[in-house]
Amino acid sequence: MKTFAEIERDWARRGFSCGLWTDPPGREWRDYRHSVDELLTVLEGELEVEIDGVKYKPKPGEELFIPAGAIHTVRNVGTRTARWLYGYRREG
């Protein structure tokens, strides 16, 4: 699996920001929508990501693409803290 720094460099090269998010078990971020594309990668823990009604359970290191305008929800469905990266496509 790539390190945080490797993912950050890769995303920057592809025109995306990169930030770290940490969620306790049971945390849910429901029905978000952004005007730009988003990337998400799990570093540790167990997330369920729902994008326009389709549920995904990405493994650590797996990247998900969330297109601009897609309604999405992120849930920590595991029993421990989840750490995950998110990035938005830079406009301009």
Secondary structure, 3 states (H helix, E strand, C coil): CCCHHHHHHHHHHCCECCEEEEECCCCEEEEECCCCCEEEEEEECCEEEEECCEEECCCCCCEEEECCCCCEEEEECCCCCEEEEEEEECCC
